[in-house]
Amino acid sequence: MADQLATEIIERIKSHAEPGKDEITLDTELTSLGIHSLELTEIIFDLEEDYGIEIEMNTVDAWSSLKNIGDIVEAVRGLIAQKA
């Protein structure tokens, strides 16, 4: 079950996913959404702006460590907690 943060992040990612990918869960793989490195970079910038955090990883590191929506949610959650 997605909490508020996860729901917000899923909605943000939906705007970058290929059309017709309505059912996105924490287990959804980024590659199954048609998200490539440029879109992942845009998503990271959006999340940084939305939550006032800084995600310090280049796109290659991001792509290799963030496999699904849950990975992104947990990364953002951790950075928000560090900031608090």
N, CA, C and O atoms as a Tinker XYZ file with bonds, in Angstrom:
   336  protein
     1  N      0.847000   -1.190000    0.000000    73     2
     2  CA     0.000000    0.000000    0.000000    64     1     3
     3  C      0.888000    1.249000    0.000000    63     2     4     5
     4  O      1.779000    1.380000    0.839000    81     3
     5  N      0.652000    2.128000   -0.906000    73     3     6
     6  CA     1.478000    3.331000   -1.037000    64     5     7
     7  C      1.020000    4.400000   -0.047000    63     6     8     9
     8  O     -0.178000    4.638000    0.109000    81     7
     9  N      1.970000    5.035000    0.614000    73     7    10
    10  CA     1.644000    6.143000    1.498000    64     9    11
    11  C      1.608000    7.446000    0.686000    63    10    12    13
    12  O      1.728000    7.417000   -0.539000    81    11
    13  N      1.445000    8.569000    1.358000    73    11    14
    14  CA     1.312000    9.851000    0.666000    64    13    15
    15  C      2.536000   10.162000   -0.201000    63    14    16    17
    16  O      2.392000   10.560000   -1.357000    81    15
    17  N      3.732000    9.982000    0.350000    73    15    18
    18  CA     4.953000   10.265000   -0.408000    64    17    19
    19  C      5.022000    9.374000   -1.652000    63    18    20    21
    20  O      5.298000    9.851000   -2.753000    81    19
    21  N      4.771000    8.088000   -1.464000    73    19    22
    22  CA     4.823000    7.160000   -2.594000    64    21    23
    23  C      3.795000    7.537000   -3.657000    63    22    24    25
    24  O      4.089000    7.487000   -4.851000    81    23
    25  N      2.593000    7.912000   -3.228000    73    23    26
    26  CA     1.543000    8.299000   -4.165000    64    25    27
    27  C      1.963000    9.524000   -4.969000    63    26    28    29
    28  O      1.755000    9.574000   -6.181000    81    27
    29  N      2.555000   10.514000   -4.298000    73    27    30
    30  CA     3.014000   11.727000   -4.993000    64    29    31
    31  C      4.105000   11.393000   -6.006000    63    30    32    33
    32  O      4.093000   11.905000   -7.126000    81    31
    33  N      5.036000   10.546000   -5.621000    73    31    34
    34  CA     6.140000   10.185000   -6.518000    64    33    35
    35  C      5.615000    9.388000   -7.705000    63    34    36    37
    36  O      6.054000    9.599000   -8.836000    81    35
    37  N      4.681000    8.476000   -7.458000    73    35    38
    38  CA     4.085000    7.702000   -8.559000    64    37    39
    39  C      3.402000    8.641000   -9.545000    63    38    40    41
    40  O      3.533000    8.464000  -10.756000    81    39
    41  N      2.680000    9.631000   -9.047000    73    39    42
    42  CA     2.016000   10.589000   -9.938000    64    41    43
    43  C      3.048000   11.366000  -10.761000    63    42    44    45
    44  O      2.838000   11.609000  -11.949000    81    43
    45  N      4.145000   11.750000  -10.142000    73    43    46
    46  CA     5.213000   12.476000  -10.841000    64    45    47
    47  C      5.801000   11.592000  -11.942000    63    46    48    49
    48  O      6.033000   12.056000  -13.058000    81    47
    49  N      6.038000   10.340000  -11.628000    73    47    50
    50  CA     6.642000    9.428000  -12.597000    64    49    51
    51  C      5.674000    9.134000  -13.738000    63    50    52    53
    52  O      6.101000    8.980000  -14.882000    81    51
    53  N      4.370000    9.055000  -13.444000    73    51    54
    54  CA     3.369000    8.802000  -14.494000    64    53    55
    55  C      3.471000    9.823000  -15.619000    63    54    56    57
    56  O      3.244000    9.492000  -16.782000    81    55
    57  N      3.811000   11.064000  -15.276000    73    55    58
    58  CA     3.895000   12.103000  -16.308000    64    57    59
    59  C      5.064000   11.866000  -17.265000    63    58    60    61
    60  O      5.108000   12.441000  -18.352000    81    59
    61  N      6.013000   11.016000  -16.855000    73    59    62
    62  CA     7.158000   10.704000  -17.711000    64    61    63
    63  C      7.051000    9.333000  -18.367000    63    62    64    65
    64  O      7.828000    9.013000  -19.267000    81    63
    65  N      6.097000    8.525000  -17.924000    73    63    66
    66  CA     5.971000    7.159000  -18.442000    64    65    67
    67  C      5.299000    7.169000  -19.810000    63    66    68    69
    68  O      4.648000    8.139000  -20.197000    81    67
    69  N      5.475000    6.063000  -20.530000    73    67    70
    70  CA     4.810000    5.917000  -21.817000    64    69    71
    71  C      3.298000    5.938000  -21.599000    63    70    72    73
    72  O      2.817000    5.438000  -20.582000    81    71
    73  N      2.552000    6.502000  -22.530000    73    71    74
    74  CA     1.090000    6.517000  -22.407000    64    73    75
    75  C      0.537000    5.099000  -22.258000    63    74    76    77
    76  O      1.067000    4.146000  -22.829000    81    75
    77  N     -0.535000    4.984000  -21.483000    73    75    78
    78  CA    -1.182000    3.697000  -21.305000    64    77    79
    79  C     -0.659000    2.886000  -20.144000    63    78    80    81
    80  O     -1.119000    1.769000  -19.906000    81    79
    81  N      0.306000    3.438000  -19.411000    73    79    82
    82  CA     0.865000    2.733000  -18.249000    64    81    83
    83  C      0.164000    3.241000  -16.992000    63    82    84    85
    84  O      0.748000    3.976000  -16.196000    81    83
    85  N     -1.095000    2.841000  -16.827000    73    83    86
    86  CA    -1.901000    3.386000  -15.737000    64    85    87
    87  C     -1.594000    2.757000  -14.388000    63    86    88    89
    88  O     -1.541000    3.462000  -13.380000    81    87
    89  N     -1.394000    1.462000  -14.347000    73    87    90
    90  CA    -1.188000    0.781000  -13.076000    64    89    91
    91  C      0.289000    0.794000  -12.719000    63    90    92    93
    92  O      1.063000   -0.023000  -13.219000    81    91
    93  N      0.678000    1.722000  -11.854000    73    91    94
    94  CA     2.061000    1.835000  -11.407000    64    93    95
    95  C      2.060000    1.596000   -9.907000    63    94    96    97
    96  O      1.356000    2.275000   -9.160000    81    95
    97  N      2.861000    0.617000   -9.469000    73    95    98
    98  CA     2.976000    0.302000   -8.048000    64    97    99
    99  C      4.433000    0.465000   -7.627000    63    98   100   101
   100  O      5.294000    0.787000   -8.445000    81    99
   101  N      4.695000    0.241000   -6.348000    73    99   102
   102  CA     6.065000    0.335000   -5.850000    64   101   103
   103  C      6.971000   -0.716000   -6.494000    63   102   104   105
   104  O      8.187000   -0.533000   -6.554000    81   103
   105  N      6.392000   -1.802000   -6.969000    73   103   106
   106  CA     7.181000   -2.871000   -7.595000    64   105   107
   107  C      7.390000   -2.678000   -9.089000    63   106   108   109
   108  O      8.119000   -3.450000   -9.712000    81   107
   109  N      6.764000   -1.661000   -9.676000    73   107   110
   110  CA     6.872000   -1.437000  -11.115000    64   109   111
   111  C      8.308000   -1.077000  -11.483000    63   110   112   113
   112  O      8.901000   -0.163000  -10.910000    81   111
   113  N      8.851000   -1.808000  -12.444000    73   111   114
   114  CA    10.210000   -1.553000  -12.936000    64   113   115
   115  C     10.209000   -0.299000  -13.811000    63   114   116   117
   116  O      9.298000   -0.100000  -14.614000    81   115
   117  N     11.220000    0.536000  -13.654000    73   115   118
   118  CA    11.316000    1.760000  -14.454000    64   117   119
   119  C     11.376000    1.442000  -15.945000    63   118   120   121
   120  O     10.769000    2.141000  -16.756000    81   119
   121  N     12.101000    0.396000  -16.303000    73   119   122
   122  CA    12.238000    0.064000  -17.717000    64   121   123
   123  C     10.901000   -0.329000  -18.339000    63   122   124   125
   124  O     10.693000   -0.118000  -19.534000    81   123
   125  N      9.989000   -0.899000  -17.544000    73   123   126
   126  CA     8.688000   -1.300000  -18.087000    64   125   127
   127  C      7.817000   -0.091000  -18.393000    63   126   128   129
   128  O      6.818000   -0.207000  -19.103000    81   127
   129  N      8.193000    1.078000  -17.858000    73   127   130
   130  CA     7.440000    2.307000  -18.109000    64   129   131
   131  C      7.984000    3.081000  -19.301000    63   130   132   133
   132  O      7.451000    4.128000  -19.667000    81   131
   133  N      9.054000    2.557000  -19.907000    73   131   134
   134  CA     9.657000    3.252000  -21.037000    64   133   135
   135  C     10.468000    4.463000  -20.599000    63   134   136   137
   136  O     10.701000    5.379000  -21.387000    81   135
   137  N     10.894000    4.466000  -19.346000    73   135   138
   138  CA    11.685000    5.598000  -18.829000    64   137   139
   139  C     13.151000    5.323000  -19.119000    63   138   140   141
   140  O     13.706000    4.316000  -18.679000    81   139
   141  N     13.771000    6.228000  -19.863000    73   139   142
   142  CA    15.190000    6.086000  -20.162000    64   141   143
   143  C     15.971000    7.110000  -19.351000    63   142   144   145
   144  O     15.387000    7.836000  -18.548000    81   143
   145  N     17.259000    7.175000  -19.548000    73   143   146
   146  CA    18.123000    7.972000  -18.677000    64   145   147
   147  C     17.767000    9.456000  -18.658000    63   146   148   149
   148  O     17.843000   10.087000  -17.604000    81   147
   149  N     17.383000   10.025000  -19.791000    73   147   150
   150  CA    17.028000   11.447000  -19.812000    64   149   151
   151  C     15.792000   11.691000  -18.949000    63   150   152   153
   152  O     15.752000   12.645000  -18.172000    81   151
   153  N     14.793000   10.836000  -19.083000    73   151   154
   154  CA    13.593000   11.010000  -18.274000    64   153   155
   155  C     13.874000   10.773000  -16.801000    63   154   156   157
   156  O     13.309000   11.455000  -15.946000    81   155
   157  N     14.748000    9.804000  -16.488000    73   155   158
   158  CA    15.109000    9.571000  -15.091000    64   157   159
   159  C     15.768000   10.819000  -14.508000    63   158   160   161
   160  O     15.500000   11.191000  -13.365000    81   159
   161  N     16.628000   11.463000  -15.293000    73   159   162
   162  CA    17.264000   12.702000  -14.846000    64   161   163
   163  C     16.218000   13.781000  -14.588000    63   162   164   165
   164  O     16.299000   14.494000  -13.589000    81   163
   165  N     15.246000   13.905000  -15.473000    73   163   166
   166  CA    14.175000   14.888000  -15.276000    64   165   167
   167  C     13.363000   14.577000  -14.030000    63   166   168   169
   168  O     13.009000   15.485000  -13.278000    81   167
   169  N     13.066000   13.305000  -13.805000    73   167   170
   170  CA    12.327000   12.901000  -12.607000    64   169   171
   171  C     13.122000   13.271000  -11.360000    63   170   172   173
   172  O     12.560000   13.801000  -10.401000    81   171
   173  N     14.420000   12.997000  -11.366000    73   171   174
   174  CA    15.268000   13.325000  -10.216000    64   173   175
   175  C     15.258000   14.827000   -9.957000    63   174   176   177
   176  O     15.136000   15.257000   -8.810000    81   175
   177  N     15.385000   15.630000  -11.015000    73   175   178
   178  CA    15.317000   17.092000  -10.838000    64   177   179
   179  C     13.975000   17.517000  -10.251000    63   178   180   181
   180  O     13.922000   18.358000   -9.353000    81   179
   181  N     12.888000   16.932000  -10.763000    73   179   182
   182  CA    11.554000   17.258000  -10.258000    64   181   183
   183  C     11.436000   16.920000   -8.776000    63   182   184   185
   184  O     10.909000   17.715000   -7.997000    81   183
   185  N     11.925000   15.748000   -8.385000    73   183   186
   186  CA    11.825000   15.330000   -6.984000    64   185   187
   187  C     12.670000   16.214000   -6.079000    63   186   188   189
   188  O     12.267000   16.537000   -4.962000    81   187
   189  N     13.844000   16.602000   -6.566000    73   187   190
   190  CA    14.677000   17.523000   -5.781000    64   189   191
   191  C     13.936000   18.825000   -5.526000    63   190   192   193
   192  O     13.936000   19.341000   -4.408000    81   191
   193  N     13.308000   19.350000   -6.561000    73   191   194
   194  CA    12.571000   20.602000   -6.444000    64   193   195
   195  C     11.342000   20.443000   -5.545000    63   194   196   197
   196  O     11.078000   21.288000   -4.690000    81   195
   197  N     10.595000   19.356000   -5.746000    73   195   198
   198  CA     9.367000   19.121000   -4.975000    64   197   199
   199  C      9.632000   19.008000   -3.482000    63   198   200   201
   200  O      8.855000   19.510000   -2.670000    81   199
   201  N     10.732000   18.345000   -3.117000    73   199   202
   202  CA    10.968000   18.021000   -1.708000    64   201   203
   203  C     12.150000   18.756000   -1.087000    63   202   204   205
   204  O     12.498000   18.500000    0.065000    81   203
   205  N     12.768000   19.662000   -1.834000    73   203   206
   206  CA    13.875000   20.443000   -1.289000    64   205   207
   207  C     15.056000   19.581000   -0.876000    63   206   208   209
   208  O     15.696000   19.833000    0.146000    81   207
   209  N     15.340000   18.560000   -1.679000    73   207   210
   210  CA    16.445000   17.652000   -1.380000    64   209   211
   211  C     17.453000   17.701000   -2.518000    63   210   212   213
   212  O     17.186000   18.263000   -3.581000    81   211
   213  N     18.617000   17.103000   -2.277000    73   211   214
   214  CA    19.623000   17.005000   -3.331000    64   213   215
   215  C     19.999000   15.544000   -3.503000    63   214   216   217
   216  O     20.495000   14.908000   -2.573000    81   215
   217  N     19.767000   15.025000   -4.676000    73   215   218
   218  CA    20.086000   13.636000   -4.974000    64   217   219
   219  C     21.436000   13.643000   -5.676000    63   218   220   221
   220  O     21.547000   14.027000   -6.841000    81   219
   221  N     22.465000   13.211000   -4.942000    73   219   222
   222  CA    23.827000   13.287000   -5.460000    64   221   223
   223  C     24.229000   11.976000   -6.112000    63   222   224   225
   224  O     24.870000   11.126000   -5.495000    81   223
   225  N     23.842000   11.832000   -7.358000    73   223   226
   226  CA    24.283000   10.676000   -8.130000    64   225   227
   227  C     24.173000   11.036000   -9.601000    63   226   228   229
   228  O     23.237000   11.712000  -10.029000    81   227
   229  N     25.145000   10.572000  -10.359000    73   227   230
   230  CA    25.016000   10.829000  -11.793000    64   229   231
   231  C     24.036000    9.833000  -12.393000    63   230   232   233
   232  O     23.631000    8.886000  -11.719000    81   231
   233  N     23.664000   10.022000  -13.600000    73   231   234
   234  CA    22.616000    9.213000  -14.223000    64   233   235
   235  C     22.985000    7.730000  -14.263000    63   234   236   237
   236  O     22.117000    6.878000  -14.070000    81   235
   237  N     24.243000    7.412000  -14.507000    73   235   238
   238  CA    24.652000    6.010000  -14.560000    64   237   239
   239  C     24.444000    5.355000  -13.202000    63   238   240   241
   240  O     23.905000    4.252000  -13.121000    81   239
   241  N     24.873000    6.032000  -12.128000    73   239   242
   242  CA    24.665000    5.489000  -10.784000    64   241   243
   243  C     23.184000    5.372000  -10.483000    63   242   244   245
   244  O     22.735000    4.375000   -9.918000    81   243
   245  N     22.428000    6.388000  -10.859000    73   243   246
   246  CA    20.989000    6.383000  -10.602000    64   245   247
   247  C     20.340000    5.200000  -11.301000    63   246   248   249
   248  O     19.550000    4.472000  -10.700000    81   247
   249  N     20.671000    5.011000  -12.558000    73   247   250
   250  CA    20.038000    3.957000  -13.337000    64   249   251
   251  C     20.370000    2.589000  -12.765000    63   250   252   253
   252  O     19.518000    1.700000  -12.762000    81   251
   253  N     21.601000    2.400000  -12.278000    73   251   254
   254  CA    21.991000    1.082000  -11.779000    64   253   255
   255  C     21.436000    0.801000  -10.387000    63   254   256   257
   256  O     21.243000   -0.361000  -10.030000    81   255
   257  N     21.174000    1.841000   -9.591000    73   255   258
   258  CA    20.699000    1.592000   -8.227000    64   257   259
   259  C     19.190000    1.756000   -8.073000    63   258   260   261
   260  O     18.620000    1.267000   -7.098000    81   259
   261  N     18.538000    2.425000   -9.004000    73   259   262
   262  CA    17.094000    2.623000   -8.920000    64   261   263
   263  C     16.413000    1.758000   -9.969000    63   262   264   265
   264  O     16.334000    2.134000  -11.139000    81   263
   265  N     15.925000    0.611000   -9.551000    73   263   266
   266  CA    15.337000   -0.341000  -10.492000    64   265   267
   267  C     13.820000   -0.190000  -10.590000    63   266   268   269
   268  O     13.242000   -0.366000  -11.663000    81   267
   269  N     13.173000    0.139000   -9.459000    73   267   270
   270  CA    11.718000    0.217000   -9.479000    64   269   271
   271  C     11.241000    1.455000   -8.714000    63   270   272   273
   272  O     12.043000    2.196000   -8.145000    81   271
   273  N      9.947000    1.661000   -8.711000    73   271   274
   274  CA     9.376000    2.840000   -8.071000    64   273   275
   275  C      9.687000    2.854000   -6.572000    63   274   276   277
   276  O      9.974000    3.906000   -6.001000    81   275
   277  N      9.630000    1.689000   -5.946000    73   275   278
   278  CA     9.935000    1.591000   -4.513000    64   277   279
   279  C     11.339000    2.080000   -4.188000    63   278   280   281
   280  O     11.547000    2.711000   -3.152000    81   279
   281  N     12.317000    1.795000   -5.066000    73   279   282
   282  CA    13.690000    2.268000   -4.852000    64   281   283
   283  C     13.747000    3.791000   -4.833000    63   282   284   285
   284  O     14.438000    4.380000   -4.003000    81   283
   285  N     13.022000    4.422000   -5.745000    73   283   286
   286  CA    12.994000    5.881000   -5.801000    64   285   287
   287  C     12.335000    6.440000   -4.548000    63   286   288   289
   288  O     12.842000    7.387000   -3.947000    81   287
   289  N     11.210000    5.860000   -4.154000    73   287   290
   290  CA    10.490000    6.330000   -2.967000    64   289   291
   291  C     11.388000    6.233000   -1.733000    63   290   292   293
   292  O     11.450000    7.176000   -0.944000    81   291
   293  N     12.075000    5.123000   -1.558000    73   291   294
   294  CA    12.911000    4.951000   -0.377000    64   293   295
   295  C     14.116000    5.889000   -0.406000    63   294   296   297
   296  O     14.531000    6.389000    0.640000    81   295
   297  N     14.680000    6.133000   -1.578000    73   295   298
   298  CA    15.802000    7.065000   -1.695000    64   297   299
   299  C     15.363000    8.479000   -1.291000    63   298   300   301
   300  O     16.058000    9.167000   -0.544000    81   299
   301  N     14.201000    8.897000   -1.798000    73   299   302
   302  CA    13.672000   10.233000   -1.473000    64   301   303
   303  C     13.333000   10.301000    0.012000    63   302   304   305
   304  O     13.637000   11.296000    0.670000    81   303
   305  N     12.709000    9.259000    0.543000    73   303   306
   306  CA    12.336000    9.231000    1.964000    64   305   307
   307  C     13.577000    9.387000    2.852000    63   306   308   309
   308  O     13.559000   10.117000    3.843000    81   307
   309  N     14.643000    8.691000    2.481000    73   307   310
   310  CA    15.893000    8.775000    3.246000    64   309   311
   311  C     16.479000   10.178000    3.226000    63   310   312   313
   312  O     16.952000   10.673000    4.250000    81   311
   313  N     16.449000   10.821000    2.058000    73   311   314
   314  CA    16.991000   12.173000    1.942000    64   313   315
   315  C     16.140000   13.190000    2.705000    63   314   316   317
   316  O     16.674000   14.132000    3.291000    81   315
   317  N     14.836000   13.003000    2.699000    73   315   318
   318  CA    13.954000   13.897000    3.465000    64   317   319
   319  C     14.235000   13.737000    4.962000    63   318   320   321
   320  O     14.261000   14.722000    5.701000    81   319
   321  N     14.445000   12.502000    5.401000    73   319   322
   322  CA    14.729000   12.241000    6.810000    64   321   323
   323  C     16.057000   12.862000    7.227000    63   322   324   325
   324  O     16.169000   13.404000    8.327000    81   323
   325  N     17.065000   12.790000    6.358000    73   323   326
   326  CA    18.370000   13.398000    6.651000    64   325   327
   327  C     18.254000   14.905000    6.794000    63   326   328   329
   328  O     18.939000   15.513000    7.616000    81   327
   329  N     17.389000   15.503000    5.994000    73   327   330
   330  CA    17.220000   16.952000    5.988000    64   329   331
   331  C     16.498000   17.439000    7.245000    63   330   332   333
   332  O     16.726000   18.557000    7.706000    81   331
   333  N     15.636000   16.599000    7.788000    73   331   334
   334  CA    14.791000   16.992000    8.938000    64   333   335
   335  C     15.592000   17.176000   10.207000    63   334   336
   336  O     15.029000   17.504000   11.251000    81   335
